[in-house]
Amino acid sequence: MKKIIAVILLVLITIGPIYGASGFAITVGVATNSDQDWKNSVMNYFQSHTSKNISTATVKLITASEVNQISKNITGRTYSSNQIFSCAMVDLSYSPGINITVDDSKINVVTPKMYENALKALGIENGYVVVTSPVQSSGESALAGVMKSYELAVGAQIPDNAKQAATNELYTETQIANQTGQSPDKIATLFEQVQNQVQNQNLQDSGQIKVIVINVANNLNINISNAQAQQIADTLANSQKVQGDLTGFKSQLQNITNQVAQSGGILGQIMKYLQMAFDYIKSLIFGQ
């Protein structure tokens, strides 16, 4: 009997840390969650975009206070609970790289490339991300849900200053797109190319980054003012400055991604442990 108890305890201790990070997570806007039809439509959309059973995902609400905590000092906007519609799904079993699907029938401003740039500012370059809403939405506040989904999937928090830097990057992209009349994806390409150079060279000086911004903009035939170039440079410099604070999160992200890839999914790994324990207990009881 002692052996059996010991085995059960060992299994529970072993799977505990793994179960703490789901690898598969969904966040639902609090307004969407309050309307069952809206929630059902969102969940059906997620299910239609994954081969996994979404009932196995960790599901949490994204609230107005969580969105406002990140966005109020950047966009100047604050949201009430009845304005938080956007929902996000993150699956870390996707490999290689990152794949982002945005429901463009509902999300009408932020594009997949824009979300990808914002996530790259957090050191996130892998995973399958799906963003939707039951009603028309710009998608800017949805980034808070995407980041929370990653936190749930990874089992580690993203530092607040890094969240603000990523949100500021997304917001600046949408501003520059509106001001220049360029397509959101073309502006996102500008940010992507500059960001790549900034990260590769680990640049944090906005003056150096501004030179890159102007050169890349010229190569892409994008006309931007001196003030806009400075705004982009300041934003990307700030994103680079928070990279040191993301070390713990990025390490955990890599660990969980590796676990998911090696085990065929977190739930599959748990079931494997349970099956091994069951087989061992059965052998003790029945002598098989």
Backbone as numpy.savetxt, mean C-alpha at the origin, in Angstrom:
# Nx Ny Nz CAx CAy CAz Cx Cy Cz
0.50 -37.43 27.41 -0.33 -36.22 27.41 0.53 -34.96 27.41
1.63 -35.00 28.20 2.52 -33.84 28.24 3.11 -33.55 26.86
3.43 -34.65 26.14 3.99 -34.47 24.79 2.98 -33.78 23.87
1.72 -34.21 24.00 0.68 -33.63 23.15 0.52 -32.14 23.43
0.45 -31.79 24.72 0.31 -30.38 25.10 1.49 -29.57 24.60
2.69 -30.16 24.74 3.90 -29.45 24.30 3.86 -29.18 22.80
3.41 -30.17 22.03 3.33 -30.00 20.58 2.34 -28.92 20.21
1.17 -28.92 20.86 0.14 -27.91 20.56 0.66 -26.52 20.87
1.31 -26.39 22.05 1.85 -25.08 22.42 2.92 -24.63 21.44
3.75 -25.59 21.00 4.81 -25.26 20.05 4.23 -24.76 18.75
3.16 -25.41 18.29 2.53 -24.99 17.04 1.95 -23.60 17.17
1.26 -23.35 18.30 0.64 -22.04 18.50 1.68 -20.94 18.58
2.80 -21.22 19.26 3.87 -20.24 19.35 4.49 -19.98 17.98
4.65 -21.04 17.22 5.30 -20.92 15.91 4.47 -20.13 14.92
3.15 -20.37 14.90 2.32 -19.70 13.90 1.87 -18.33 14.35
2.03 -18.03 15.64 1.57 -16.74 16.15 2.11 -15.56 15.39
3.45 -15.45 15.25 4.01 -14.30 14.53 3.59 -14.26 13.07
3.43 -15.44 12.46 3.06 -15.49 11.05 1.64 -14.97 10.86
0.74 -15.39 11.77 -0.65 -15.00 11.65 -0.83 -13.52 11.94
0.13 -12.92 12.67 0.05 -11.49 12.96 0.17 -10.65 11.71
0.78 -11.17 10.68 0.90 -10.47 9.40 0.20 -11.32 8.36
-0.90 -10.82 7.83 -1.76 -11.66 7.00 -1.20 -11.89 5.59
-0.46 -10.92 5.04 -0.02 -11.02 3.66 -1.13 -10.71 2.67
-2.36 -10.59 3.16 -3.54 -10.37 2.31 -4.53 -9.55 3.12
-4.75 -8.28 2.73 -5.54 -7.38 3.56 -6.43 -6.47 2.73
-7.54 -6.08 3.34 -8.51 -5.18 2.71 -8.87 -4.08 3.71
-8.92 -2.84 3.23 -9.46 -1.76 4.03 -10.71 -1.22 3.34
-11.72 -0.93 4.17 -13.00 -0.46 3.66 -13.29 0.91 4.27
-13.61 1.89 3.43 -13.98 3.21 3.93 -15.17 3.12 4.85
-15.16 3.90 5.92 -16.21 3.78 6.93 -17.59 4.09 6.35
-17.68 5.02 5.41 -18.96 5.34 4.79 -19.46 4.17 3.94
-18.53 3.52 3.23 -18.89 2.35 2.44 -19.37 1.23 3.33
-18.70 1.05 4.45 -19.05 -0.03 5.37 -20.43 0.14 5.98
-20.89 1.40 6.06 -22.19 1.67 6.68 -23.36 1.35 5.77
-23.08 1.13 4.49 -24.14 0.80 3.52 -23.85 -0.60 2.98
-24.70 -1.56 3.31 -24.44 -2.95 2.96 -24.35 -3.17 1.46
-25.17 -2.45 0.69 -25.11 -2.60 -0.77 -23.76 -2.11 -1.30
-23.31 -0.96 -0.80 -22.01 -0.45 -1.21 -20.89 -1.43 -0.84
-20.95 -1.91 0.39 -19.90 -2.83 0.86 -19.89 -4.09 0.00
-21.09 -4.62 -0.30 -21.17 -5.83 -1.13 -20.59 -5.58 -2.52
-20.86 -4.41 -3.09 -20.36 -4.12 -4.44 -18.84 -4.04 -4.44
-18.29 -3.45 -3.40 -16.83 -3.33 -3.28 -16.20 -4.70 -3.11
-16.77 -5.50 -2.22 -16.21 -6.83 -1.98 -16.33 -7.71 -3.24
-17.42 -7.56 -3.96 -17.57 -8.31 -5.22 -16.52 -7.87 -6.24
-16.21 -6.57 -6.25 -15.18 -6.07 -7.17 -13.83 -6.67 -6.81
-13.51 -6.67 -5.52 -12.25 -7.28 -5.10 -12.19 -8.76 -5.47
-13.29 -9.47 -5.21 -13.31 -10.90 -5.51 -13.12 -11.17 -6.99
-13.66 -10.27 -7.82 -13.53 -10.44 -9.27 -12.12 -10.16 -9.77
-11.29 -9.59 -8.89 -9.92 -9.25 -9.29 -8.86 -10.07 -8.56
-9.27 -11.18 -7.99 -8.30 -12.07 -7.36 -8.79 -13.50 -7.42
-7.85 -14.43 -7.49 -8.21 -15.85 -7.47 -8.34 -16.37 -6.05
-7.96 -15.53 -5.07 -8.08 -15.92 -3.67 -9.51 -15.68 -3.18
-9.84 -16.35 -2.10 -11.13 -16.11 -1.45 -10.95 -14.92 -0.52
-11.66 -13.82 -0.77 -11.43 -12.62 0.02 -11.87 -12.79 1.47
-12.61 -13.86 1.77 -12.98 -14.10 3.17 -11.76 -14.45 4.02
-10.63 -14.80 3.36 -9.41 -15.11 4.10 -8.55 -13.87 4.36
-8.96 -12.73 3.82 -8.18 -11.50 4.00 -8.47 -10.87 5.36
-7.49 -10.18 5.90 -7.71 -9.34 7.08 -8.44 -8.09 6.61
-9.60 -7.79 7.21 -10.41 -6.65 6.79 -10.54 -5.65 7.93
-10.20 -4.39 7.65 -10.31 -3.32 8.65 -10.94 -2.09 8.02
-11.53 -1.25 8.87 -12.09 0.02 8.40 -11.00 1.07 8.31
-11.15 1.98 7.35 -10.31 3.17 7.29 -11.22 4.35 7.64
-10.87 5.08 8.67 -11.74 6.12 9.22 -11.34 7.51 8.76
-12.22 8.47 9.01 -11.93 9.86 8.65 -10.74 10.38 9.45
-10.65 10.01 10.72 -9.54 10.51 11.54 -8.20 10.00 11.02
-8.17 8.77 10.52 -6.94 8.22 9.97 -6.54 8.95 8.69
-7.51 9.24 7.84 -7.23 9.98 6.60 -6.78 11.40 6.93
-7.51 12.05 7.83 -7.21 13.45 8.16 -5.86 13.61 8.84
-5.47 12.63 9.63 -4.19 12.69 10.32 -3.04 12.81 9.32
-3.22 12.19 8.16 -2.18 12.21 7.14 -2.32 13.42 6.22
-3.56 13.72 5.84 -3.77 14.68 4.74 -3.98 16.13 5.15
-4.38 16.38 6.38 -4.82 17.74 6.73 -3.72 18.79 6.57
-2.47 18.41 6.86 -1.37 19.38 6.76 -0.76 19.44 5.37
-1.29 18.62 4.46 -0.74 18.57 3.10 -1.73 19.14 2.10
-2.91 18.56 2.08 -3.93 19.01 1.12 -4.76 20.16 1.66
-4.75 20.32 2.99 -5.60 21.33 3.60 -7.03 20.88 3.74
-7.30 19.65 3.33 -8.66 19.12 3.38 -8.84 18.23 4.60
-10.03 18.28 5.15 -10.41 17.32 6.18 -11.72 16.67 5.74
-11.87 15.42 6.12 -13.03 14.65 5.69 -13.87 14.22 6.89
-15.17 14.15 6.68 -16.06 13.59 7.69 -16.25 12.11 7.41
-16.81 11.40 8.37 -16.96 9.95 8.22 -17.79 9.57 7.00
-18.78 10.41 6.67 -19.63 10.07 5.52 -18.99 10.38 4.18
-17.70 10.78 4.19 -16.97 11.05 2.94 -15.87 10.03 2.67
-15.72 9.05 3.53 -14.64 8.06 3.37 -15.21 6.83 2.67
-15.09 6.83 1.34 -15.67 5.76 0.52 -14.62 4.77 0.01
-13.44 5.26 -0.32 -12.47 4.45 -1.05 -12.03 3.22 -0.25
-11.78 2.15 -1.00 -11.41 0.86 -0.40 -10.21 0.29 -1.15
-9.40 -0.49 -0.45 -8.17 -1.01 -1.06 -7.93 -2.46 -0.65
-7.33 -3.21 -1.55 -6.92 -4.59 -1.29 -5.44 -4.73 -1.61
-4.69 -5.39 -0.74 -3.26 -5.64 -0.96 -2.98 -7.12 -0.75
-2.28 -7.70 -1.72 -1.89 -9.11 -1.66 -0.39 -9.19 -1.92
0.36 -9.65 -0.92 1.81 -9.71 -1.05 2.31 -10.95 -1.78
1.41 -11.83 -2.17 1.85 -13.04 -2.88 2.15 -12.76 -4.35
1.78 -11.55 -4.82 2.07 -11.20 -6.22 3.57 -11.04 -6.40
4.10 -11.59 -7.48 5.53 -11.50 -7.75 5.76 -11.66 -9.25
6.76 -10.99 -9.81 7.64 -10.01 -9.17 7.11 -8.60 -9.32
7.66 -7.67 -8.55 7.31 -6.27 -8.71 5.96 -5.93 -8.13
5.37 -4.87 -8.65 4.10 -4.37 -8.14 3.09 -4.27 -9.27
1.85 -4.58 -8.96 0.76 -4.52 -9.94 -0.40 -3.78 -9.30
-0.80 -2.66 -9.88 -1.85 -1.83 -9.29 -3.02 -1.72 -10.25
-4.20 -2.06 -9.77 -5.43 -1.94 -10.54 -6.31 -0.89 -9.87
-6.73 0.10 -10.63 -7.60 1.15 -10.11 -8.92 1.10 -10.88
-10.01 1.07 -10.16 -11.34 1.06 -10.77 -11.62 2.45 -11.35
-11.25 2.65 -12.62 -11.36 3.98 -13.20 -12.80 4.38 -13.52
-13.74 3.47 -13.31 -15.15 3.86 -13.43 -15.60 4.64 -12.20
-14.81 4.58 -11.12 -15.16 5.28 -9.88 -14.05 6.23 -9.43
-12.78 5.83 -9.60 -11.65 6.68 -9.20 -11.25 7.52 -10.40
-11.49 8.84 -10.33 -11.40 9.65 -11.55 -10.21 10.61 -11.64
-9.31 10.57 -10.67 -8.13 11.43 -10.74 -6.84 10.64 -10.63
-6.68 9.90 -9.55 -5.41 9.21 -9.29 -5.32 7.94 -10.13
-4.19 7.77 -10.80 -3.96 6.63 -11.69 -3.08 5.58 -11.01
-3.02 4.37 -11.57 -2.13 3.35 -11.00 -0.69 3.81 -10.86
-0.18 4.52 -11.88 1.22 4.98 -11.82 1.42 5.97 -10.68
0.42 6.79 -10.41 0.52 7.74 -9.30 0.61 7.01 -7.96
-0.26 6.00 -7.79 -0.18 5.20 -6.56 1.17 4.50 -6.46
1.65 4.01 -7.58 2.93 3.31 -7.60 4.06 4.23 -7.15
4.06 5.48 -7.63 5.08 6.43 -7.22 5.02 6.71 -5.72
3.79 6.87 -5.21 3.63 7.14 -3.78 4.11 5.97 -2.94
3.83 4.75 -3.39 4.28 3.58 -2.66 5.79 3.42 -2.74
6.35 3.77 -3.89 7.80 3.70 -4.04 8.49 4.65 -3.06
7.83 5.77 -2.76 8.36 6.71 -1.77 8.44 6.07 -0.39
7.69 4.99 -0.19 7.69 4.25 1.08 8.59 3.02 1.01
9.30 2.87 -0.11 10.14 1.68 -0.27 9.36 0.45 -0.66
8.12 0.63 -1.09 7.26 -0.50 -1.48 7.32 -0.67 -2.99
7.84 -1.80 -3.42 7.94 -2.07 -4.85 7.45 -3.46 -5.20
6.63 -4.04 -4.34 6.05 -5.34 -4.66 4.66 -5.44 -4.04
3.86 -6.34 -4.61 2.50 -6.56 -4.12 1.47 -6.28 -5.20
0.29 -6.81 -4.98 -0.85 -6.60 -5.87 -1.82 -5.69 -5.15
-2.13 -4.54 -5.75 -2.97 -3.53 -5.12 -4.20 -3.28 -6.00
-5.37 -3.26 -5.37 -6.61 -2.94 -6.08 -7.32 -1.82 -5.30
-7.74 -0.78 -6.00 -8.41 0.36 -5.37 -9.76 0.57 -6.05
-10.80 0.74 -5.23 -12.12 1.00 -5.79 -12.93 1.85 -4.81
-14.15 2.19 -5.22 -15.06 2.99 -4.40 -16.48 2.70 -4.89
-17.47 2.79 -4.03 -18.85 2.58 -4.50 -19.43 3.80 -5.20
-18.75 4.95 -5.05 -19.22 6.19 -5.68 -18.04 6.88 -6.35
-18.30 7.93 -7.11 -17.23 8.68 -7.76 -16.32 9.30 -6.72
-15.01 9.16 -6.94 -14.04 9.64 -5.97 -12.76 10.03 -6.70
-12.04 11.03 -6.15 -10.77 11.44 -6.76 -9.71 10.37 -6.55
-9.77 9.67 -5.42 -8.79 8.63 -5.13 -7.63 9.10 -4.27
-7.56 10.40 -3.99 -6.44 10.91 -3.18 -6.48 10.36 -1.76
-7.67 10.36 -1.15 -7.77 9.86 0.23 -7.61 8.35 0.28
-7.76 7.68 -0.87 -7.63 6.21 -0.89 -6.23 5.76 -0.54
-5.23 6.64 -0.71 -3.86 6.26 -0.39 -3.74 5.87 1.08
-4.50 6.53 1.94 -4.47 6.18 3.37 -4.91 4.73 3.57
-5.93 4.31 2.80 -6.39 2.93 2.89 -5.38 1.95 2.32
-4.72 2.33 1.24 -3.70 1.47 0.64 -2.55 1.27 1.64
-2.12 2.36 2.28 -1.03 2.25 3.24 -1.44 1.40 4.44
-2.68 1.56 4.92 -3.13 0.74 6.04 -3.22 -0.72 5.64
-3.63 -0.99 4.40 -3.69 -2.37 3.92 -2.30 -3.00 3.93
-1.31 -2.22 3.52 0.07 -2.73 3.57 0.51 -2.99 5.01
0.13 -2.10 5.91 0.50 -2.31 7.32 -0.11 -3.60 7.85
-1.35 -3.86 7.50 -2.02 -5.10 7.93 -1.37 -6.31 7.30
-1.06 -6.21 6.00 -0.46 -7.33 5.29 0.94 -7.64 5.80
1.66 -6.58 6.15 3.06 -6.73 6.58 3.17 -7.01 8.07
2.24 -6.47 8.86 2.32 -6.62 10.31 3.28 -5.63 10.92
3.46 -4.47 10.28 4.33 -3.42 10.80 3.79 -2.06 10.38
4.02 -1.05 11.20 3.50 0.28 10.90 4.46 1.08 10.02
3.88 1.90 9.17 4.65 2.85 8.38 4.74 4.13 9.21
5.94 4.68 9.42 6.07 5.91 10.21 5.20 7.04 9.64
4.65 7.85 10.54 3.75 8.92 10.12 4.42 9.90 9.16
5.70 10.22 9.40 6.36 11.18 8.52 6.52 10.63 7.11
6.67 9.31 7.01 6.77 8.68 5.69 5.41 8.68 5.00
4.35 8.44 5.76 3.00 8.49 5.20 2.71 9.89 4.65
3.11 10.89 5.40 2.87 12.27 4.97 3.68 12.60 3.72
4.90 12.09 3.65 5.73 12.34 2.47 5.11 11.70 1.22
4.60 10.47 1.36 3.98 9.78 0.23 2.69 10.48 -0.19
1.92 10.93 0.81 0.67 11.65 0.51 0.97 12.97 -0.18
2.00 13.64 0.29 2.39 14.91 -0.33 2.82 14.70 -1.77
3.52 13.60 -2.03 3.97 13.31 -3.40 2.77 13.09 -4.31
1.80 12.31 -3.83 0.60 12.06 -4.63 -0.17 13.36 -4.88
-0.31 14.16 -3.83 -1.05 15.42 -3.94 -0.36 16.38 -4.92
0.97 16.45 -4.85 1.72 17.33 -5.74 1.56 16.89 -7.20
1.57 15.59 -7.42 1.35 15.08 -8.79 0.02 15.54 -9.34
-1.04 15.42 -8.54 -2.37 15.81 -9.03 -2.42 17.32 -9.25
-1.76 18.11 -8.40 -1.72 19.56 -8.58 -1.03 19.94 -9.89
0.16 19.35 -10.11 0.93 19.68 -11.31 0.17 19.27 -12.56
-0.50 18.13 -12.51 -1.29 17.69 -13.66 -2.41 18.69 -13.96
-3.08 19.15 -12.91 -4.17 20.13 -13.10 -3.64 21.46 -13.61
-2.52 21.90 -13.09 -1.97 23.21 -13.45 -1.40 23.25 -14.87
-0.82 22.15 -15.31 -0.17 22.12 -16.63 -1.10 21.65 -17.74
-2.19 21.00 -17.34 -3.09 20.45 -18.35 -2.58 19.16 -18.97
-1.48 18.65 -18.44 -0.94 17.37 -18.91 -1.75 16.22 -18.31
-1.68 15.07 -18.97 -2.38 13.91 -18.44 -1.74 13.47 -17.12
-2.52 12.94 -16.19 -1.97 12.47 -14.92 -0.84 11.47 -15.11
-0.97 10.58 -16.09 0.08 9.58 -16.30 1.37 10.19 -16.82
1.27 11.26 -17.61 2.50 11.89 -18.10 3.24 12.57 -16.95
2.47 13.21 -16.06 3.10 13.83 -14.88 3.65 12.74 -13.96
2.94 11.63 -13.86 3.43 10.51 -13.04 4.74 9.97 -13.61
4.86 9.97 -14.95 6.11 9.52 -15.58 7.24 10.47 -15.24
6.95 11.77 -15.22 7.94 12.77 -14.82 8.44 12.47 -13.41
7.51 12.28 -12.49 7.88 11.98 -11.10 8.66 10.67 -11.01
8.23 9.68 -11.75 8.88 8.37 -11.70 10.33 8.46 -12.14
10.58 9.15 -13.26 11.95 9.23 -13.77 12.85 10.04 -12.85
12.30 11.13 -12.31 13.10 11.92 -11.37 13.34 11.13 -10.09
12.31 10.48 -9.59 12.42 9.70 -8.36 13.45 8.59 -8.49
13.50 7.96 -9.65 14.49 6.90 -9.87 15.91 7.44 -9.72
16.16 8.59 -10.31 17.50 9.19 -10.21 17.81 9.64 -8.79
16.80 10.18 -8.13 16.98 10.65 -6.75 17.32 9.48 -5.83
16.60 8.37 -5.98 16.85 7.22 -5.13 18.17 6.55 -5.46
18.47 6.44 -6.74 19.74 5.81 -7.14 20.95 6.59 -6.63
20.82 7.91 -6.60 21.94 8.75 -6.15 21.79 9.18 -4.69
20.68 8.77 -4.07 20.38 9.15 -2.68 20.50 10.65 -2.47
19.83 11.40 -3.33 19.88 12.86 -3.26 18.81 13.38 -2.29
19.20 14.32 -1.47 18.27 14.95 -0.54 18.27 16.47 -0.66
19.14 16.99 -1.48 19.23 18.43 -1.69 18.27 18.84 -2.80
17.34 19.70 -2.46 16.30 20.07 -3.44 16.88 20.84 -4.63
18.00 21.54 -4.42 18.62 22.24 -5.54 19.14 21.29 -6.59
19.79 20.21 -6.15 20.27 19.21 -7.10 19.11 18.50 -7.78
18.08 18.23 -7.00 16.92 17.51 -7.55 16.19 18.39 -8.57
16.16 19.70 -8.31 15.47 20.61 -9.23 16.09 20.57 -10.62
17.41 20.46 -10.69 18.10 20.36 -11.98 17.62 19.13 -12.74
17.47 18.02 -12.02 16.99 16.77 -12.65 15.55 16.95 -13.12
14.73 17.60 -12.29 13.32 17.82 -12.65 13.23 18.58 -13.98
13.99 19.66 -14.09 13.94 20.48 -15.30 14.41 19.69 -16.52
15.48 18.92 -16.35 15.99 18.12 -17.47 15.00 17.07 -17.93
14.41 16.36 -16.98 13.45 15.31 -17.31 12.20 15.92 -17.94
11.73 17.03 -17.40 10.55 17.70 -17.95 10.80 18.10 -19.41
11.99 18.62 -19.67 12.32 19.00 -21.05 12.34 17.79 -21.98
12.90 16.69 -21.49 12.95 15.46 -22.30 11.55 14.92 -22.61
10.63 15.16 -21.68 9.25 14.66 -21.87 8.35 15.71 -22.51
8.92 16.84 -22.88 8.15 17.94 -23.48 7.01 18.41 -22.57
7.35 18.54 -21.30 6.40 19.06 -20.32 6.85 20.45 -19.90
6.01 21.44 -20.11 6.34 22.80 -19.73 5.93 23.06 -18.29
6.91 23.30 -17.43 6.62 23.62 -16.04 7.34 24.91 -15.67
6.77 25.64 -14.73 7.38 26.89 -14.29 8.50 26.59 -13.30
9.27 27.62 -13.00 10.35 27.49 -12.02 9.78 27.09 -10.66
8.64 27.70 -10.32 8.01 27.39 -9.03 7.53 25.95 -8.98
6.99 25.46 -10.08 6.52 24.07 -10.12 7.70 23.09 -10.04
8.79 23.42 -10.71 9.98 22.58 -10.63 10.49 22.51 -9.20
10.45 23.67 -8.51 10.89 23.71 -7.11 9.97 22.90 -6.22
8.67 22.98 -6.48 7.70 22.23 -5.69 7.93 20.72 -5.83
8.15 20.28 -7.05 8.42 18.86 -7.30 9.72 18.44 -6.60
10.74 19.28 -6.71 12.04 18.97 -6.10 11.92 18.88 -4.58
11.20 19.82 -3.97 11.02 19.80 -2.51 10.28 18.55 -2.07
9.28 18.18 -2.85 8.47 17.00 -2.51 9.30 15.73 -2.56
10.09 15.57 -3.62 10.88 14.35 -3.76 12.06 14.33 -2.79
12.58 15.51 -2.45 13.65 15.59 -1.45 13.11 15.11 -0.10
11.92 15.53 0.23 11.30 15.13 1.49 11.07 13.62 1.53
10.63 13.05 0.40 10.42 11.60 0.32 11.73 10.85 0.56
12.81 11.37 0.02 14.10 10.71 0.19 14.62 10.82 1.61
14.31 11.92 2.27 14.81 12.14 3.63 14.19 11.18 4.65
13.02 10.63 4.36 12.37 9.73 5.33 12.76 8.27 5.13
13.59 7.98 4.12 13.91 6.59 3.83 14.57 5.88 5.02
15.40 6.61 5.76 16.05 6.00 6.92 15.08 5.55 7.98
13.93 6.22 8.08 12.92 5.85 9.07 12.10 4.64 8.64
12.26 4.23 7.40 11.47 3.12 6.86 12.21 1.78 6.91
13.40 1.76 7.48 14.22 0.55 7.48 13.49 -0.64 8.08
12.87 -0.44 9.25 12.17 -1.53 9.93 10.99 -2.05 9.13
10.20 -1.12 8.58 9.04 -1.53 7.79 9.47 -2.29 6.55
10.49 -1.77 5.85 10.94 -2.41 4.60 11.52 -3.79 4.87
12.19 -3.95 5.99 12.74 -5.26 6.35 11.63 -6.26 6.61
10.59 -5.82 7.34 9.46 -6.70 7.62 8.68 -7.01 6.34
8.55 -6.02 5.46 7.88 -6.23 4.17 8.59 -7.33 3.39
9.91 -7.27 3.35 10.68 -8.28 2.62 10.54 -9.65 3.26
10.55 -9.69 4.59 10.42 -10.97 5.30 9.08 -11.63 5.01
8.01 -10.85 5.11 6.66 -11.41 4.89 6.48 -11.80 3.43
7.00 -10.99 2.52 6.90 -11.32 1.10 7.60 -12.65 0.82
8.77 -12.84 1.42 9.50 -14.10 1.24 8.73 -15.28 1.83
8.13 -15.08 2.99 7.35 -16.14 3.63 6.17 -16.55 2.75
5.49 -15.53 2.23 4.33 -15.81 1.38 4.76 -16.57 0.13
5.86 -16.12 -0.47 6.34 -16.76 -1.70 6.77 -18.20 -1.46
7.44 -18.44 -0.34 7.96 -19.77 -0.05 6.89 -20.75 0.40
5.88 -20.23 1.05 4.87 -21.13 1.62 3.63 -21.28 0.76
3.54 -20.43 -0.28 2.33 -20.46 -1.10 1.18 -19.75 -0.42
1.52 -18.87 0.52 0.49 -18.11 1.21 0.53 -18.36 2.71
0.18 -17.34 3.48 0.22 -17.44 4.94 -0.71 -18.53 5.46
-1.93 -18.57 4.93 -2.87 -19.58 5.41 -2.40 -20.98 5.07
-1.78 -21.11 3.90 -1.25 -22.43 3.53 -0.16 -22.86 4.49
0.65 -21.92 4.93 1.72 -22.26 5.87 1.14 -22.66 7.22
0.13 -21.94 7.66 -0.52 -22.30 8.93 -1.11 -23.70 8.85
-1.79 -23.98 7.75 -2.39 -25.31 7.59 -1.33 -26.40 7.57
-0.17 -26.09 6.98 0.91 -27.07 6.96 1.38 -27.39 8.37
1.54 -26.35 9.18 1.95 -26.57 10.57 0.91 -27.37 11.33
-0.36 -27.02 11.16 -1.42 -27.72 11.86 -1.49 -29.18 11.44
-1.31 -29.44 10.15 -1.34 -30.82 9.67 -0.19 -31.63 10.26
1.00 -31.02 10.32 2.14 -31.70 10.90 1.89 -32.02 12.37
1.30 -31.05 13.10 1.01 -31.28 14.51 -0.04 -32.37 14.68
-1.06 -32.32 13.82 -2.12 -33.34 13.90 -1.56 -34.74 13.63
-0.71 -34.85 12.62 -0.12 -36.15 12.31 0.73 -36.67 13.46
1.46 -35.74 14.11 2.31 -36.17 15.21 1.46 -36.61 16.41
0.42 -35.82 16.70 -0.47 -36.17 17.83 -1.14 -37.52 17.55
-1.57 -37.75 16.31 -2.22 -39.00 15.96 -1.27 -40.18 16.15
0.01 -39.96 15.82 0.98 -41.04 15.96 1.21 -41.38 17.43
1.14 -40.34 18.31 1.30 -40.60 19.73 0.11 -41.35 20.31
-1.08 -40.98 19.81 -2.31 -41.60 20.35 -2.50 -43.01 19.82
-2.31 -43.16 18.50 -2.63 -44.46 17.88 -1.40 -45.28 17.57
-0.23 -44.71 17.83 0.99 -45.46 17.57 1.27 -45.69 16.11
0.82 -44.75 15.26 1.02 -44.87 13.81 2.09 -43.90 13.36
